[in-house]
Amino acid sequence: MDLVELKEKQTLGREEAAGRLREIADELASGNDIVMERDHLRFVARVPDEVQLKIEFEIEEDGAEFEIELTW
C-alpha cells in the first residue's frame, strides 16, 4: 500500500485554533470520515468506532507544546 501523508502547520489565533479542533471533533463524533483538502486533492480517512488517543504536553523554558494524536 502506498503511503499518504499530509502535514499542516498554521499560525492561528487561539479562538480559530479552537474552532478547527471543534470541526475535527464534530466530524469524529458524527461517525463521518476525517476529510482534509489541499491543492484540489481530497484526503479521506475512514475512522473505526474505536481509536487510540495520545496526548502529550511539554513545557520548556522557550515555549510549550500540546500534541493530540489519534491512531487506528
Summary of the structure (lengths in Angstrom):
residues: 72
radius of gyration: 14.3
end to end distance: 16.1
largest distance: 41.7
contacts: 106
relative contact order: 0.14
helix: 22%
strand: 39%
